Amino acid sequence: MDPESADALVSAFHQFDKDPTAAAAVLWGEGGAFCAGWDLKYGASLLKNTEEIHEIDYPLEDRKHIPRGPLGPTRLELDKPVIAAVAGPAVAGGFELALWCDVRVMEESAYFGVYCRRWGVPLIDGGTVRLPRIVGVGRAMEIILTGRKVPADEALRIGACEHVVADGKSRDFAEAMAHEIARFPQACMRADRRSVYAQQGLTVREAMRKEWYNGIPTFKAEGAAGAARFSSGKGRHGNFKDI
């Protein structure tokens, strides 16, 4: 991922988040690889021009104008879900990019790994933050410290991905999931997604309080009408084709 590609990816996700006709996105790497990480040739050039490092700094005092991460959208907090369709390697920064997504679909031959461990390049795009939250501290620590390959079957077993599919099918599977998500009442879906992220680090009582005040406006906007549709006969016996 070079700076130009990172900027383009950020722009694409900003457009997606603002587009009222778009409900879910699929992030996929063309050519049989999800992402092999940050462009280390570019990274090596920063030895001569350290000013460029400040262009991707992380100013905590200005939440509205946080610069992009080295991998692009990893600092964005979108209001809609993103599904990663992972083929081939998603390593180093590419692993961090996959972890930024809400759901990960991996092909059987795909793999994760902190391969930047070999070159002294740290995880600075959310890897040390998101991986422990997804798989737990112990497993995350072992993966991060060893820099080893994490194949798809293991990733599924430890919760680092949610689905493993045949090679060449990750994008189709992820897009089908995106279309299914897009069928649902969107305000409710986004409120529940928002609540999952908002509760991290809070006590149970405080998290449930946030869940309540996050969900009640949505119930008024969509839930009551949905309950009425169910009462009228929709969705009986697990038939959700017509909701």
trRosetta pair geometry for C-beta under 8 A, 3 or more apart (Angstrom, degrees):
i j d omega theta_ij theta_ji phi_ij phi_ji
1 5 5.4 -131 -151 88 65 123
1 6 5.4 81 166 -65 108 93
1 9 7.9 -39 -143 0 117 145
1 35 6.2 16 -46 -161 106 122
1 37 6.9 -107 12 140 95 26
1 38 5.6 -52 57 -111 93 44
1 39 6.1 -127 73 -24 38 84
1 70 6.9 113 96 142 120 74
1 71 5.1 77 75 -129 167 61
1 72 6.4 -112 -170 -22 136 103
1 93 6.2 -107 29 109 126 136
1 94 7.5 162 -23 -73 114 76
1 97 7.6 143 -49 -57 151 143
2 5 5.2 89 53 14 71 103
2 6 7.0 -134 98 -8 33 93
2 39 4.3 29 -82 -20 73 153
2 42 5.5 141 -128 -39 84 149
3 6 5.5 -58 -144 37 32 113
3 7 6.3 32 158 -20 67 105
3 42 6.8 -179 -19 -163 91 154
4 7 5.9 -53 -150 35 30 110
4 8 6.4 29 153 -18 63 107
5 8 5.6 -55 -148 37 33 112
5 9 6.3 33 154 -21 66 106
5 72 7.1 -79 120 -66 71 127
6 9 5.8 -55 -148 35 30 111
6 10 6.5 31 154 -18 64 105
6 68 5.7 146 151 133 108 139
6 69 7.5 -128 -161 85 127 57
6 70 6.7 -103 -104 167 156 31
6 71 6.2 -180 -114 163 109 16
6 72 3.7 -154 -151 -75 69 80
7 10 5.8 -54 -150 35 32 112
7 11 6.4 32 153 -19 65 107
7 68 6.7 -171 -93 19 54 162
7 72 7.3 -123 -33 -119 20 90
8 11 5.7 -54 -150 36 31 113
8 12 6.4 34 152 -22 65 105
8 72 7.9 -50 61 -123 56 131
9 12 5.6 -51 -148 33 33 113
9 13 6.5 25 156 -13 65 105
9 72 3.8 13 75 -171 125 157
9 73 5.6 -110 130 -23 101 102
10 13 6.0 -61 -149 39 30 104
10 14 6.4 33 153 -21 66 105
10 68 4.7 -84 -71 -101 150 133
10 72 5.0 -152 -45 -171 83 83
10 73 5.2 167 -97 -77 63 75
10 76 6.9 165 -135 -50 82 128
11 14 5.7 -52 -148 34 31 113
11 15 6.5 31 154 -18 64 105
12 15 5.8 -56 -153 36 31 112
12 16 6.4 34 149 -21 65 106
13 16 5.2 -46 -143 35 38 117
13 17 6.3 39 157 -21 67 103
13 25 7.2 -140 -118 45 79 178
13 72 7.9 123 4 146 129 109
13 73 4.6 61 16 -111 159 145
13 76 5.8 145 118 70 138 174
13 78 6.5 -95 173 -79 109 129
13 82 7.5 -16 -127 -86 115 140
14 17 5.9 -55 -148 35 29 109
14 18 6.4 15 158 -8 64 112
14 76 7.6 -133 -69 -122 71 140
15 18 6.1 -67 -147 44 28 103
15 19 6.1 38 155 -38 66 109
16 19 5.7 -53 -144 20 28 116
16 22 5.2 -108 -156 119 69 156
16 25 5.1 16 -167 -71 154 134
16 78 7.6 -9 96 -138 106 137
16 80 6.9 -125 140 65 98 136
17 76 7.7 -147 -40 174 148 129
17 78 4.9 -135 -95 -139 121 94
17 79 5.9 105 -156 30 100 87
17 80 6.0 -171 -115 19 66 107
19 22 4.0 51 91 10 119 114
22 25 7.0 30 170 -66 121 86
22 80 7.0 91 118 147 89 174
23 80 6.4 -168 -178 -148 34 126
23 178 7.5 145 88 177 89 82
23 181 6.4 -177 130 112 113 91
23 182 3.8 135 65 -115 142 85
23 186 5.8 -117 -127 -108 108 121
23 189 7.9 43 -173 78 108 150
24 80 6.2 -152 -94 167 43 105
24 81 5.0 -12 -126 73 94 94
24 82 7.4 171 -169 -89 68 31
24 83 6.7 33 167 -8 112 105
24 177 7.8 -114 137 114 154 75
24 178 3.9 -165 100 -149 123 86
24 179 7.9 -123 54 -45 125 26
24 181 4.6 77 -49 81 150 131
24 182 5.5 -119 11 -57 105 90
25 80 6.8 93 -6 113 95 114
25 81 7.4 -169 33 103 70 52
25 82 4.7 -18 71 -114 102 78
25 83 7.1 -177 93 25 50 69
25 178 7.0 -169 32 -128 4 137
26 82 7.5 157 -93 -164 19 64
26 83 5.1 -26 -108 70 70 97
26 84 7.9 138 -161 -106 60 14
26 85 5.5 26 -178 -17 107 116
26 171 6.5 105 152 -147 142 71
26 174 4.5 120 -130 127 120 119
26 175 5.4 -56 -33 -76 158 70
26 178 5.5 -95 -48 -39 100 146
27 82 5.7 33 -18 176 112 111
27 83 7.1 -180 21 84 74 43
27 84 5.2 -30 68 -107 102 63
27 85 6.9 178 79 21 46 74
27 97 7.5 -136 143 155 147 104
27 101 5.9 -137 33 -86 128 129
28 34 7.4 -90 -156 -119 39 73
28 84 7.8 148 -76 -164 51 49
28 85 4.2 -8 -95 63 96 115
28 87 7.6 39 -160 6 86 104
28 170 7.2 157 -122 106 105 105
28 171 4.9 39 -117 -99 153 105
28 174 7.1 175 -69 61 109 149
29 32 7.7 -54 108 73 99 20
29 33 5.1 -72 125 100 139 51
29 34 4.1 164 1 -134 133 24
29 35 5.5 -162 -85 -47 138 65
29 86 7.8 36 14 -130 109 47
29 87 6.5 -139 62 52 97 90
29 88 7.2 -92 84 53 132 113
29 90 7.9 -177 -9 -87 140 87
29 94 8.0 6 -65 -146 148 122
32 87 5.5 -100 -157 128 41 125
32 88 5.1 86 147 -38 69 134
33 36 6.2 -5 164 -42 138 92
33 87 6.5 -101 -86 98 16 83
33 88 3.8 -73 -103 90 60 146
33 89 5.4 -2 -148 44 101 80
34 84 7.0 43 -147 -180 134 106
34 85 7.7 -175 -105 95 102 51
34 86 4.5 -19 -66 -135 145 70
34 87 6.0 149 -49 48 79 52
34 88 6.1 -171 -2 69 70 82
34 89 6.6 -132 40 94 86 42
34 90 4.0 -13 73 -79 140 95
34 94 5.7 126 103 -180 95 119
34 97 7.7 179 147 85 106 119
34 98 6.4 27 152 -69 150 116
34 110 7.0 59 -20 -145 120 121
35 71 7.4 82 154 -148 154 115
35 89 7.5 -104 77 107 31 80
35 90 5.9 46 48 -127 76 67
35 91 7.9 -153 99 38 63 52
35 93 7.0 -79 134 100 120 80
35 94 3.0 -179 95 -118 88 106
35 97 5.4 17 52 47 154 146
35 98 7.6 -170 38 -38 110 91
36 89 5.3 47 -96 97 74 130
36 91 5.9 0 -145 53 52 98
36 92 7.1 31 160 38 50 112
36 94 5.6 41 -25 -25 5 144
37 40 7.5 29 108 -41 114 94
37 71 7.8 -75 -154 -93 44 111
37 91 5.7 -55 -41 96 109 71
37 92 3.1 13 -101 80 141 119
37 93 4.0 109 -149 34 68 86
37 94 4.8 -84 -59 -10 53 89
37 95 7.6 -2 -84 7 91 79
37 115 6.8 -126 -34 63 147 108
37 116 6.3 167 -153 -56 153 107
38 42 7.4 -110 163 65 87 109
38 43 5.9 73 129 -51 119 124
38 70 5.1 -7 -108 146 125 126
38 71 6.5 -94 -76 -72 83 79
38 92 6.6 -102 15 132 79 122
38 93 4.2 91 -32 -8 82 151
38 116 7.6 39 32 -90 105 135
38 121 7.2 -149 55 169 128 147
38 125 8.0 162 -57 -20 115 139
39 42 4.0 55 100 13 112 114
39 43 6.6 168 96 -15 58 84
40 43 4.8 -46 -141 38 44 120
40 44 6.2 51 155 -25 69 96
40 119 6.8 -15 -132 135 142 168
40 121 7.0 -104 -110 -57 103 155
41 44 5.8 -47 -149 31 30 111
41 45 6.9 36 148 -24 59 102
42 45 5.6 -52 -156 27 37 115
42 46 7.4 47 147 -31 62 93
43 46 5.9 -43 -165 11 40 115
43 121 6.7 7 172 -115 162 130
44 47 6.2 -26 180 -1 52 112
45 48 6.1 -55 -175 36 57 105
45 49 6.6 -6 145 31 83 104
46 49 6.1 -84 -134 70 43 69
46 50 6.1 77 171 -100 82 48
46 52 5.6 -118 -115 67 93 114
46 53 5.7 90 -165 -57 130 94
47 50 7.6 6 -146 -64 18 84
49 52 5.2 54 119 -7 103 109
50 53 5.3 -27 -172 9 64 119
50 54 7.8 65 141 -17 70 91
51 54 5.9 -48 -169 26 49 112
51 55 7.5 57 138 -27 67 96
52 55 5.3 -39 -161 16 50 120
52 56 7.7 20 153 3 68 96
53 56 6.7 -76 -167 47 38 89
53 57 7.2 70 136 -64 68 82
54 57 5.0 -8 -155 -34 50 120
55 67 6.5 171 155 -155 51 157
56 67 5.3 -151 -129 121 41 131
56 68 6.6 -54 -126 80 93 65
56 69 6.7 81 -172 -148 113 25
56 70 5.9 80 166 -68 160 66
57 67 6.4 77 53 31 53 135
58 66 6.6 17 -144 -154 64 102
58 67 7.3 -112 -87 48 46 91
58 75 7.3 -162 -119 -111 101 144
59 62 4.9 19 108 33 120 100
59 65 7.8 -2 64 89 122 86
59 66 6.9 -157 55 -112 74 65
59 67 7.8 80 11 0 92 93
60 63 7.9 7 -172 -68 44 74
62 65 4.8 -32 147 52 119 92
62 66 6.9 169 99 -64 79 60
63 66 6.4 -15 -152 -37 36 108
66 75 5.2 -128 126 146 128 136
67 75 7.6 60 88 52 44 157
68 72 5.6 -30 -178 -150 126 34
68 73 7.0 -40 -142 -77 101 33
68 74 7.9 91 -176 36 70 72
68 75 6.5 -179 -144 35 35 114
69 72 6.4 -20 66 50 81 21
69 73 7.3 -36 34 68 103 14
69 74 3.9 -45 40 56 154 105
69 75 4.8 147 -37 -21 100 99
69 124 7.6 176 -157 117 102 78
69 125 4.5 107 170 -127 137 96
69 126 7.3 -44 -112 -14 164 101
70 74 7.9 -9 50 29 61 132
70 93 6.2 -90 100 -127 112 145
70 124 6.7 66 3 84 127 105
70 125 5.6 -104 46 -68 93 122
71 74 5.1 60 67 -23 107 125
71 93 4.5 -180 -71 170 119 112
71 94 7.4 172 -129 -78 133 37
71 96 5.9 166 1 87 157 111
71 97 4.7 -135 161 -70 142 104
71 100 7.9 -176 96 -12 130 143
71 125 4.8 70 11 -158 114 164
72 97 7.3 40 47 -114 101 115
73 76 4.5 -37 -170 12 83 125
73 97 7.8 79 55 -139 85 88
73 100 6.7 148 101 139 86 153
74 96 5.9 11 -119 140 147 105
74 97 6.2 -95 -73 -100 107 58
74 100 4.6 -123 -122 -78 70 145
74 125 4.4 50 94 180 168 98
74 126 5.1 -151 175 2 115 128
75 125 8.0 -98 -45 -149 81 73
75 126 7.8 -172 -76 -49 58 118
76 100 8.0 71 51 180 83 129
77 197 7.9 162 -149 143 103 159
78 81 7.9 172 100 -70 121 13
78 82 6.7 83 50 -27 152 112
79 190 5.6 24 167 -157 84 129
79 194 7.3 -5 -139 -73 69 112
80 190 6.5 -47 -91 -103 56 109
80 193 8.0 70 -140 78 22 164
81 102 4.4 -68 -148 30 90 157
81 103 7.0 26 -180 3 120 102
81 178 7.9 -163 94 -118 106 78
81 181 6.2 -81 54 175 138 162
81 189 7.7 -77 -14 153 118 113
81 193 5.9 -132 -65 -117 96 152
82 100 7.6 -5 78 117 136 84
82 101 4.6 -109 105 -132 97 81
82 102 5.6 129 53 4 59 92
82 103 8.0 -174 96 33 45 71
83 101 6.2 86 -144 178 13 126
83 102 6.7 -50 -77 61 54 90
83 103 4.8 -20 -118 70 81 101
83 104 7.6 170 -166 -86 62 24
83 105 6.4 26 171 -3 106 108
83 174 4.4 173 122 -160 127 104
83 177 5.8 132 -104 87 165 125
83 178 5.8 -129 16 -65 134 97
84 90 7.5 68 167 -118 136 157
84 97 7.6 133 -111 124 131 78
84 98 4.6 112 -171 -138 169 76
84 101 3.9 174 -33 31 100 164
84 103 7.0 -164 26 94 73 50
84 104 4.6 -12 63 -114 113 71
84 105 6.8 -178 90 29 59 65
84 174 7.4 -118 95 -118 21 146
85 105 5.3 -13 -112 69 59 108
85 170 4.0 139 -172 136 87 99
85 171 4.5 93 158 -86 162 54
85 173 7.2 148 -121 62 104 85
85 174 3.9 -113 -74 0 105 150
85 175 7.8 -4 -64 -30 144 76
86 90 4.9 -52 -142 -31 120 137
86 98 5.8 29 -83 -117 127 135
86 104 6.0 13 -12 -170 127 96
86 105 6.6 171 20 84 79 50
86 106 4.5 -25 72 -106 115 70
86 107 6.7 -141 98 8 64 76
86 110 4.6 114 126 -175 95 155
86 152 7.9 171 97 -102 118 106
86 161 7.2 -102 32 -111 138 137
86 170 6.0 -129 51 -161 40 158
87 107 4.8 34 -110 7 70 136
87 109 7.8 28 -161 73 68 90
87 110 5.5 -117 -137 -82 22 112
87 167 7.2 90 -135 -149 101 71
87 168 7.5 63 -115 -77 134 32
87 170 5.4 -159 -56 25 86 139
87 171 7.9 -34 -29 -31 120 91
88 107 7.7 20 -20 53 44 126
88 109 7.1 -1 -87 109 44 96
88 110 5.9 -10 27 -112 15 73
88 111 7.8 -51 165 28 32 75
89 94 6.5 75 130 88 84 154
89 110 7.4 -177 -68 -155 17 67
89 111 6.1 -25 -110 66 59 84
89 113 7.5 -55 -149 34 95 106
89 115 8.0 -5 -166 -16 129 146
90 94 4.4 -141 -159 136 52 103
90 95 5.3 115 132 -85 80 52
90 97 7.1 -124 -161 65 101 95
90 98 4.5 45 171 -31 145 140
90 106 8.0 -109 11 -110 131 103
90 110 6.7 26 -2 -180 101 108
90 111 7.3 -173 34 91 72 39
90 112 5.5 -30 79 -99 92 68
91 94 5.3 30 45 56 39 114
91 95 5.5 15 -135 -36 22 102
91 111 7.3 16 -65 105 101 86
91 112 6.6 147 -90 -166 61 38
91 113 4.5 -11 -123 64 102 86
91 114 7.4 -172 -166 -84 76 11
91 115 4.3 31 165 1 126 121
91 116 7.9 159 147 -23 86 75
92 95 6.2 136 47 13 16 101
92 96 7.6 -41 136 -1 42 100
92 113 7.5 -8 -36 98 56 71
92 114 6.5 86 -96 -155 48 42
92 115 4.8 -69 -46 56 95 85
92 116 3.9 100 -128 -33 108 100
92 121 7.0 26 -152 90 122 126
93 96 5.1 -49 -152 36 45 116
93 97 6.3 51 148 -25 70 99
93 116 7.1 68 -27 -42 73 138
93 125 5.5 59 -137 28 88 145
93 127 8.0 -107 -109 -44 41 124
94 97 5.4 -46 -148 31 36 116
94 98 6.6 37 152 -17 64 100
95 98 5.8 -54 -153 36 33 110
95 99 6.4 32 149 -19 65 107
95 112 4.9 92 -118 -157 109 92
95 113 6.5 -150 -64 53 139 31
95 114 6.5 -89 47 -79 159 57
95 127 6.3 54 101 -112 104 116
95 131 7.9 15 148 -76 112 123
96 99 5.5 -54 -146 37 33 113
96 100 6.6 44 151 -30 63 98
96 123 6.3 160 -74 -154 126 96
96 125 4.1 101 138 89 152 104
96 126 5.2 127 -164 62 103 84
96 127 4.3 -76 -90 -59 100 91
96 130 7.4 122 -145 40 67 127
97 100 5.7 -45 -156 21 33 117
97 101 7.6 39 147 -23 58 95
97 125 7.2 -6 -58 129 64 138
98 101 5.9 -47 -165 20 41 114
98 104 5.4 57 176 -111 104 125
98 112 7.0 -120 64 -103 148 108
99 104 7.9 -20 -86 -56 38 134
99 126 6.2 -168 95 114 118 109
99 127 6.4 123 32 -108 154 56
99 130 4.1 133 153 105 121 137
99 131 5.9 -61 -119 -65 150 72
99 134 6.7 -130 -143 -13 98 149
100 125 7.8 -55 -53 148 122 97
100 126 6.0 88 -78 75 90 156
100 130 6.8 -120 -75 -62 46 169
101 104 6.0 118 81 -73 122 75
102 193 6.9 -31 -127 -146 144 118
103 162 5.1 -46 -158 21 91 143
103 163 7.9 32 168 7 108 100
103 174 7.9 167 99 -129 108 92
103 177 7.2 -109 98 138 151 152
104 155 7.6 -78 108 155 135 129
104 160 7.0 -34 61 140 148 61
104 161 4.0 -94 98 -123 110 81
104 162 6.0 132 57 11 62 82
104 163 7.8 -169 102 37 52 69
105 161 6.9 129 -98 -175 14 113
105 162 6.9 -46 -77 65 60 86
105 163 4.6 -12 -120 69 81 108
105 164 7.8 168 -166 -87 59 23
105 165 6.2 10 177 2 104 116
105 170 5.0 156 116 -154 103 85
105 173 5.2 -174 -173 97 151 119
105 174 4.7 -153 30 -69 143 95
105 177 7.3 176 -53 5 138 146
106 110 4.3 -140 -167 71 93 133
106 152 4.1 -172 124 -128 131 109
106 155 5.9 69 -2 78 162 142
106 156 7.2 -132 46 -54 122 94
106 161 4.6 -21 -10 -156 115 171
106 163 7.2 170 28 90 63 56
106 164 5.3 -25 75 -108 90 71
106 165 7.5 160 85 24 39 70
106 170 6.6 -27 -154 -108 13 128
107 110 4.5 107 53 -22 76 108
107 152 6.6 -118 88 -79 36 158
107 164 7.4 77 -168 -161 10 68
107 165 6.0 -50 -107 74 55 74
107 166 6.9 -15 -147 121 85 25
107 167 4.7 79 179 -108 125 51
107 168 6.9 92 -126 -2 138 33
107 169 6.8 133 -109 47 95 70
107 170 4.7 -86 -52 -42 90 115
108 152 5.7 -147 -144 60 26 148
108 153 7.6 27 -147 -49 70 89
108 164 6.0 84 -88 172 59 106
108 165 7.3 -106 -36 94 78 30
108 166 6.1 -9 -12 -128 117 34
108 167 5.6 -73 41 -45 95 80
109 152 7.2 16 29 -5 8 128
109 167 5.3 21 12 -89 110 118
110 151 7.9 125 88 -160 46 56
110 152 4.9 78 64 -68 81 116
110 170 7.3 54 -36 -63 146 149
111 149 5.2 -5 172 -169 142 96
111 150 6.0 151 -168 74 81 50
111 151 5.0 -42 -104 -104 102 46
111 152 6.4 -95 -79 -38 54 69
111 155 7.7 177 -136 -29 47 128
112 143 7.7 6 114 -168 115 134
112 149 7.7 135 77 -164 45 49
112 150 4.2 -22 67 65 93 113
112 155 5.7 111 6 -89 121 129
112 160 6.3 -95 9 147 159 144
113 143 7.6 -134 -126 -172 47 94
113 147 6.5 61 175 177 92 55
113 148 6.3 -108 -131 111 106 31
113 149 4.7 -40 -76 -107 138 43
113 150 5.6 173 -70 10 69 80
114 117 5.0 71 118 -34 97 107
114 123 6.6 -56 -135 -62 116 118
114 127 6.8 117 -105 175 107 149
114 143 6.3 118 -6 144 112 78
114 144 5.2 74 -26 -129 165 47
114 146 7.9 114 53 74 110 53
114 147 4.6 -98 86 -114 85 64
115 118 6.3 -25 176 9 62 111
115 147 6.0 106 -105 -175 26 101
116 119 5.8 -70 -161 48 58 99
116 121 3.9 -83 -174 75 114 105
116 122 7.4 -95 123 0 128 3
116 123 7.1 148 65 -67 133 65
116 147 7.5 -139 58 -127 42 117
117 144 7.6 150 -79 174 121 48
117 145 7.6 98 -127 176 140 20
117 146 7.3 68 138 116 176 23
117 147 2.8 -121 39 -75 143 135
118 147 6.1 163 -38 153 75 159
123 126 7.6 -89 163 65 101 30
123 127 3.3 -90 -165 57 135 127
123 128 5.0 140 89 -27 127 90
123 144 6.9 -70 -10 -138 144 111
124 127 8.0 3 5 21 21 100
126 129 5.0 -72 -155 50 60 111
126 130 4.8 34 156 -10 100 115
127 130 6.7 -58 -121 44 20 92
127 131 5.6 14 -177 -14 61 119
127 144 7.0 139 141 -108 111 110
128 131 6.9 -37 -110 36 20 107
128 132 7.2 18 179 -9 49 111
128 140 7.8 119 -140 158 49 123
128 144 6.5 73 -99 -123 80 153
129 132 7.3 -83 -174 36 17 99
129 133 6.9 1 151 -9 57 118
130 133 5.7 -67 -152 42 36 111
130 134 6.1 28 157 -19 73 112
131 134 5.8 -62 -145 38 31 108
131 135 6.1 -24 177 26 70 107
131 140 4.2 138 125 -132 100 113
131 143 6.8 -127 175 76 143 132
131 144 6.8 149 84 -57 153 109
131 160 7.5 3 -139 -118 84 103
132 135 7.1 -79 -126 59 23 71
132 136 6.6 -41 -161 140 61 15
132 137 4.8 29 -147 -94 113 57
132 140 4.0 -115 -79 37 64 164
132 141 7.5 46 -92 -42 105 74
133 200 6.5 3 -141 -137 133 137
134 140 7.7 114 56 -78 80 118
134 159 6.1 -172 158 123 79 100
134 160 6.2 86 126 -112 127 55
135 139 4.4 -94 139 88 114 130
135 140 5.4 145 70 -57 104 85
135 143 7.7 48 77 2 153 142
135 158 4.9 28 -142 147 118 106
135 159 5.3 164 -103 72 71 98
135 160 5.4 -8 -65 -68 126 83
136 139 5.1 72 70 22 95 103
136 140 6.5 -171 86 -9 43 96
137 140 5.8 -66 -144 43 25 110
137 141 5.9 28 161 -25 66 110
138 141 5.9 -56 -148 32 25 111
138 142 6.6 21 157 -15 62 105
139 142 5.9 -57 -151 36 31 109
139 143 6.4 27 155 -15 66 109
139 158 5.4 169 -169 -163 156 135
140 143 5.9 -60 -148 40 31 109
140 144 5.9 26 158 -17 68 112
141 144 5.8 -59 -142 41 27 108
141 145 5.9 18 164 -14 66 113
142 145 6.2 -58 -136 40 24 104
142 146 6.0 4 172 -1 63 116
143 146 6.7 -67 -137 46 19 96
143 148 6.9 -103 -136 50 56 84
143 150 6.0 4 -131 -60 120 133
144 147 7.6 12 177 -65 26 56
150 154 5.4 -121 -167 88 75 122
150 155 5.4 97 142 -67 107 90
150 160 6.7 10 144 61 143 166
151 154 5.3 89 61 14 73 102
151 155 7.0 -134 104 -9 35 93
152 155 5.4 -54 -144 35 34 115
152 156 6.4 35 158 -20 67 102
152 161 6.8 -37 -151 40 74 152
152 164 4.8 121 153 -122 116 117
153 156 5.9 -51 -152 33 31 111
153 157 6.5 31 150 -20 63 108
153 164 6.4 30 -87 -93 53 171
154 157 5.4 -56 -147 36 36 113
154 158 6.2 13 162 -3 71 109
154 160 7.8 18 116 30 72 125
155 158 6.5 -67 -143 47 25 94
155 160 4.0 -86 -156 73 80 112
155 161 4.4 44 134 6 114 106
155 164 7.7 131 72 -74 99 110
156 159 7.9 40 -178 -68 26 23
156 160 7.6 -72 -49 54 23 74
156 161 5.4 -47 -78 71 62 94
156 162 7.6 70 -125 -166 77 4
156 163 7.4 21 -111 -153 113 6
156 164 4.9 -68 -55 -27 141 116
161 164 6.7 93 102 -63 131 77
163 173 6.4 -149 120 150 145 140
165 169 4.5 -113 139 93 122 112
165 170 5.7 162 58 -84 119 57
165 173 4.8 -164 -52 -30 164 157
166 169 4.6 59 66 10 82 132
169 172 5.2 -60 -160 45 64 113
169 173 5.5 64 144 -25 88 106
170 173 5.8 -59 -146 39 29 110
170 174 6.0 25 159 -17 66 111
171 174 5.8 -58 -142 40 29 109
171 175 6.1 27 159 -18 66 109
172 175 6.0 -59 -146 38 26 108
172 176 6.4 28 155 -20 63 106
173 176 5.8 -56 -152 34 29 111
173 177 6.6 29 151 -17 63 105
174 177 5.6 -53 -151 36 34 113
174 178 6.3 37 150 -22 66 104
175 178 5.3 -48 -146 34 36 116
175 179 6.5 38 154 -19 65 101
176 179 5.8 -52 -150 35 32 111
176 180 6.6 34 150 -20 63 104
177 180 5.6 -54 -151 35 34 113
177 181 6.4 35 152 -18 66 104
178 181 5.7 -53 -149 36 32 112
178 182 6.3 35 151 -23 64 107
179 182 5.5 -53 -146 34 33 116
179 183 7.0 47 151 -34 61 95
180 183 5.8 -43 -162 12 36 116
180 184 7.9 34 148 -23 59 97
181 184 6.3 -55 -169 19 41 111
181 189 6.6 121 -173 -159 88 151
182 186 7.8 1 -145 -85 50 104
183 243 7.2 86 151 50 108 120
184 188 7.0 -99 149 72 107 108
184 189 5.1 110 98 -58 124 126
184 243 7.8 -14 -111 97 58 145
185 188 4.7 50 97 20 108 115
185 189 6.7 165 88 -16 56 91
185 222 4.3 136 172 -172 145 141
185 226 6.2 -89 -22 -69 150 129
186 189 5.5 -55 -142 38 37 113
186 190 6.0 30 163 -15 71 108
187 190 6.1 -60 -147 40 27 106
187 191 6.2 30 154 -22 63 109
187 218 5.0 -178 133 -131 100 93
187 221 5.3 -46 102 100 162 136
187 222 5.2 167 61 -21 114 135
188 191 5.7 -55 -145 35 29 112
188 192 6.4 25 158 -15 65 105
188 218 5.0 132 -94 168 61 126
188 219 7.9 80 -103 -75 103 48
188 222 5.0 -116 -37 83 107 141
188 223 6.4 120 -94 -65 127 85
188 226 7.7 -5 -36 -21 157 154
189 192 6.1 -59 -152 37 28 106
189 193 6.4 27 152 -17 64 109
190 193 5.5 -52 -144 38 34 113
190 194 6.1 39 154 -22 66 107
191 194 5.6 -55 -148 36 29 114
191 195 6.4 32 153 -23 63 106
191 214 5.5 157 -169 151 94 92
191 215 5.7 125 147 -102 132 57
191 217 7.8 -174 -107 70 142 88
191 218 4.2 -92 -17 -49 163 154
192 195 5.6 -51 -147 33 32 114
192 196 6.8 41 153 -26 63 98
192 215 7.5 50 -76 -99 68 102
193 196 5.9 -50 -157 24 33 114
193 197 7.2 19 153 -6 63 104
194 197 6.2 -65 -158 41 34 103
194 198 5.9 29 152 -22 71 115
194 214 6.2 -156 98 -167 113 136
195 198 5.5 -57 -136 39 32 112
195 199 6.3 34 166 -28 67 106
195 210 6.8 158 -135 120 82 95
195 211 4.9 73 -156 -114 131 76
195 214 4.9 166 -81 92 100 152
195 215 6.8 7 -64 -53 146 95
196 199 6.6 -60 -154 24 22 108
197 200 6.3 -40 -170 -1 41 114
198 202 7.8 7 139 -8 66 138
198 207 7.7 149 110 -139 80 75
198 210 5.4 -144 129 148 125 141
198 211 8.0 169 79 -71 118 61
198 214 6.8 160 45 -67 158 154
199 202 5.4 -100 -164 41 53 117
199 207 3.7 62 -143 -147 99 114
199 210 6.4 -177 -85 70 73 129
199 211 6.8 13 -73 -56 120 100
202 206 4.3 -122 -179 91 114 111
202 207 4.2 148 90 -62 121 86
202 210 6.9 60 87 4 178 136
203 206 4.7 84 54 14 86 102
203 207 6.6 -154 86 -8 39 90
204 207 5.8 -59 -142 40 26 111
204 208 6.1 23 160 -17 64 109
205 208 6.1 -59 -148 37 25 107
205 209 6.5 28 152 -22 62 106
206 209 5.5 -51 -149 33 34 115
206 210 6.5 33 153 -17 65 103
207 210 5.8 -55 -152 37 32 110
207 211 6.4 37 148 -23 65 105
208 211 5.3 -46 -145 33 37 117
208 212 6.4 43 153 -24 64 100
209 212 5.8 -52 -154 30 31 113
209 213 6.7 13 158 -3 65 107
210 213 6.3 -63 -144 46 31 98
210 214 5.8 31 157 -20 67 114
211 214 5.8 -62 -143 41 25 111
211 215 6.0 13 163 -13 64 117
212 215 6.2 -70 -145 40 21 102
212 216 6.2 27 165 -33 64 107
213 216 6.1 -35 -129 19 31 114
214 217 7.8 -73 178 30 26 98
214 218 7.6 9 142 -4 60 118
215 218 5.4 -69 -159 43 47 113
215 219 6.1 49 150 -27 81 101
216 219 5.6 -49 -146 29 35 112
216 220 6.7 34 157 -17 65 102
217 220 5.7 -55 -154 36 35 111
217 221 6.2 26 152 -15 68 111
218 221 5.6 -60 -143 42 34 108
218 222 5.8 -28 176 33 72 105
218 223 6.3 77 123 -24 73 107
219 222 7.2 -82 -125 61 18 65
219 223 3.5 -40 -138 39 61 141
219 224 6.3 82 160 -34 73 79
220 223 7.3 15 -14 41 21 96
220 224 6.4 16 -132 -7 31 121
222 225 6.1 -75 -160 45 36 106
222 226 5.9 34 152 -23 75 114
223 226 5.4 -58 -145 37 32 113
223 227 6.2 35 157 -22 68 102
224 227 5.7 -50 -149 32 31 112
224 228 6.6 33 150 -20 62 104
225 228 5.6 -53 -153 34 35 115
225 229 6.7 38 148 -22 65 100
226 229 5.6 -49 -151 31 36 112
226 230 6.6 36 151 -17 65 101
227 230 5.7 -52 -152 35 35 112
227 231 6.3 37 150 -21 66 106
228 231 5.5 -52 -146 36 34 114
228 232 6.4 34 153 -21 64 106
229 232 5.7 -57 -151 34 31 112
229 234 4.5 -15 154 27 90 143
229 235 7.6 80 121 -4 95 111
229 243 7.0 89 132 -173 142 61
230 233 8.0 172 180 33 29 12
230 234 5.6 -84 -94 67 38 89
230 235 5.4 -35 -117 45 83 128
233 236 5.9 -38 -171 -26 61 124
234 242 6.5 -121 -137 109 95 83
234 243 5.8 112 169 -126 126 51
235 238 7.7 1 -179 -112 68 10
235 239 6.4 -174 -142 73 28 63
235 240 5.6 27 -119 -95 85 69
235 243 6.0 50 -66 -106 101 92
236 239 6.3 -1 69 36 56 104
239 242 7.3 5 139 33 100 83
240 243 5.3 3 -166 -51 73 122
